[in-house]
Amino acid sequence: MTKRRPEAETLEAKVARVVREHLAQQQVAVRAALEQAFGLSATPRGSPRRRASCVRRTSHEVGELAERLFQAVKACPGETMTVLAARVGGKPRALHRPMMHLKATGRVRSAGERNFTRYFPMAAAKAA
């Protein structure tokens, strides 16, 4: 059996320590890269990820917004949601539900698809 010299043992321990430190740094870097790439966050699993600005509107608020939207459609028939949203004072995405309500009650009809959808008031509204 060969005996190791004390200098070799300390050198071996130093190399092992440097390798462990390097691996620990690499794990931290990989974890950070994965979080950035896949949008992983520190929120625990099962907790809802809801935006703070997301507020649920009451049916009364949706009804009022639908009425303002209907007045905008009557004033500018055949316009897109972007133009109508500017008249109403909101964002096009926020007017989706009120427009669905107007279409369901027969007060408004639409023609076109996606960004090219145009909205027209109906002459005789169905009874709600």
C-alpha positions as CSV (number, residue, x, y, z in Angstrom):
1,M,0.0,0.0,0.0
2,T,1.3,3.4,-0.9
3,K,1.2,6.2,1.5
4,R,-0.1,9.6,0.4
5,R,1.8,12.6,1.1
6,P,0.1,15.4,3.2
7,E,0.5,17.9,0.4
8,A,-1.4,15.6,-2.0
9,E,-4.3,15.2,0.4
10,T,-4.6,18.9,0.9
11,L,-4.4,19.5,-2.9
12,E,-7.1,16.8,-3.4
13,A,-9.4,18.5,-0.8
14,K,-8.9,21.9,-2.4
15,V,-9.8,20.5,-5.8
16,A,-12.9,18.8,-4.4
17,R,-14.0,22.0,-2.7
18,V,-13.5,24.1,-5.9
19,V,-15.5,21.5,-7.9
20,R,-18.4,21.6,-5.3
21,E,-18.5,25.4,-5.4
22,H,-18.5,25.4,-9.2
23,L,-21.4,22.9,-9.3
24,A,-23.4,24.9,-6.8
25,Q,-22.9,28.1,-8.9
26,Q,-24.0,26.3,-12.0
27,Q,-27.1,25.0,-10.3
28,V,-28.1,28.5,-9.3
29,A,-27.4,29.8,-12.9
30,V,-29.5,27.0,-14.4
31,R,-32.4,27.5,-12.1
32,A,-32.4,31.3,-12.8
33,A,-32.3,30.6,-16.6
34,L,-35.2,28.2,-16.4
35,E,-37.3,30.6,-14.3
36,Q,-36.6,33.3,-16.9
37,A,-37.2,31.1,-19.9
38,F,-40.4,29.4,-18.7
39,G,-41.8,32.1,-16.5
40,L,-41.6,30.0,-13.4
41,S,-42.2,32.1,-10.3
42,A,-41.7,31.7,-6.6
43,T,-45.5,31.3,-6.0
44,P,-46.4,28.0,-4.4
45,R,-48.3,25.4,-6.4
46,G,-52.0,25.5,-6.3
47,S,-52.1,29.2,-5.5
48,P,-54.1,31.3,-8.0
49,R,-52.1,33.5,-10.3
50,R,-54.4,36.4,-10.7
51,R,-53.5,39.9,-11.8
52,A,-54.2,42.6,-9.3
53,S,-55.9,44.7,-11.9
54,C,-58.5,42.0,-12.7
55,V,-61.7,43.2,-11.1
56,R,-65.0,41.5,-11.8
57,R,-67.8,43.8,-13.0
58,T,-71.3,43.5,-11.7
59,S,-74.2,42.8,-14.1
60,H,-75.4,46.4,-13.5
61,E,-72.0,47.8,-14.7
62,V,-72.0,45.5,-17.7
63,G,-75.5,46.6,-18.5
64,E,-74.6,50.3,-18.3
65,L,-71.5,49.7,-20.5
66,A,-73.7,47.8,-23.0
67,E,-76.1,50.7,-23.2
68,R,-73.2,53.2,-23.9
69,L,-71.8,50.8,-26.4
70,F,-75.2,50.5,-28.2
71,Q,-75.4,54.3,-28.4
72,A,-71.9,54.3,-30.0
73,V,-73.0,51.6,-32.5
74,K,-76.1,53.7,-33.4
75,A,-73.9,56.8,-33.8
76,C,-71.3,55.0,-36.0
77,P,-72.8,52.0,-37.7
78,G,-70.4,49.6,-39.4
79,E,-67.4,50.5,-37.3
80,T,-64.9,48.2,-35.7
81,M,-64.6,47.6,-31.9
82,T,-61.5,49.8,-31.8
83,V,-63.4,52.8,-33.0
84,L,-66.3,52.0,-30.8
85,A,-64.1,51.6,-27.8
86,A,-62.6,55.0,-28.3
87,R,-66.1,56.5,-28.4
88,V,-67.2,54.7,-25.3
89,G,-63.9,55.4,-23.4
90,G,-62.6,51.9,-22.8
91,K,-60.4,49.2,-24.2
92,P,-61.7,46.9,-27.0
93,R,-61.1,43.8,-24.9
94,A,-63.2,45.2,-22.0
95,L,-66.2,45.6,-24.3
96,H,-66.4,42.0,-25.4
97,R,-68.9,40.9,-22.8
98,P,-71.2,43.9,-23.2
99,M,-71.2,43.4,-27.0
100,M,-72.1,39.7,-26.5
101,H,-75.0,40.9,-24.4
102,L,-76.2,43.3,-27.1
103,K,-75.9,40.6,-29.8
104,A,-77.8,38.1,-27.6
105,T,-80.7,40.5,-27.1
106,G,-80.8,41.2,-30.9
107,R,-79.9,44.9,-30.6
108,V,-76.7,44.6,-32.6
109,R,-75.5,42.3,-35.4
110,S,-71.9,41.8,-36.5
111,A,-70.3,41.1,-39.9
112,G,-66.8,40.0,-40.5
113,E,-64.1,38.1,-38.6
114,R,-61.6,39.0,-35.9
115,N,-60.1,42.5,-36.4
116,F,-62.3,43.1,-39.4
117,T,-65.6,42.6,-37.5
118,R,-68.1,45.5,-38.0
119,Y,-71.1,46.2,-35.8
120,F,-74.5,47.4,-36.9
121,P,-77.6,48.4,-34.9
122,M,-80.7,46.3,-35.5
123,A,-83.8,48.2,-36.7
124,A,-86.3,46.3,-34.4
125,A,-84.8,45.0,-31.2
126,K,-86.1,41.7,-29.9
127,A,-87.9,41.7,-26.5
128,A,-85.5,40.8,-23.8
